[in-house]
Each structure stands twice: as C-alpha cells, then as structure tokens.
C-alpha cells in the first residue's frame, strides 16, 4: 500500500511551445486519471498535446519503475506550465522599420500520485 506522499514527477524544460498554448492542454487533463488523460491527449488536435503526452508517459514510467506504483491507479496530482526564455527575432517591416518577434518556450512539470491514497 502506498503512503499519502507517494508521488512521481517528470519535467520537460525549454519546450518550444508557448506557455499560453501549453496551458490550454494541461488544464484539460489536470486532476484526471492517467488512462483517461492519455486518451484525451491522443485525440486533442493542438500541437502541444503530443509533447505533454510524452511528459505524462515519462511521469507514469517514473512512478512504475522508481516507486513501484501501479500505473492503473495513478491520477495527475499536479500539472504546471511555466514560462521559459524567449528567442528574440527581428523581422523587416514597411518603410525600413523592424518588427520584433518573441518565440516563447515553456517548462512543463507533471506530478502523478497514487489514486488510492489521494
């Protein structure tokens, strides 16, 4: 039987998805069972869903291999998307002006916990 503090996490840093777009996907799966969340991510048409699915699978593998937790009992206890650094780019605009573009990155952390103890 797992203790209440039994959690496993996976983190992806410098993900080339803007935080605002990644949060749209993470908000859908937060608090759900892992098997249900994986199905939702597979059928979500947003580009960030594929990367977040990979992070979730990594968190489940960490829970299974490092803490001997059963993957069918896991729920997503915490899912956070933080902003990362931005690439700054300059694009030529009309009349010799410059337009600045910020290509944003995200840091995504997903924590899974045993559903029996939560």
C-alpha positions, 0 to 999 in steps of 0.5 A: 500500500502506498503512503499519502506522499507517494508521488512521481514527477517528470519535467520537460524544460525549454519546450518550444511551445508557448506557455499560453498554448501549453496551458490550454492542454494541461488544464484539460487533463489536470486532476484526471486519471492517467488512462483517461488523460492519455486518451484525451491527449491522443485525440486533442488536435493542438500541437502541444498535446503530443509533447505533454503526452510524452511528459505524462508517459515519462511521469507514469514510467517514473512512478512504475519503475522508481516507486513501484506504483501501479500505473492503473491507479495513478491520477495527475496530482499536479500539472504546471506550465511555466514560462521559459526564455524567449528567442528574440527575432527581428523581422523587416517591416514597411518603410525600413522599420523592424518588427520584433518577434518573441518565440516563447518556450515553456517548462512543463512539470507533471506530478502523478500520485497514487489514486488510492491514497489521494 
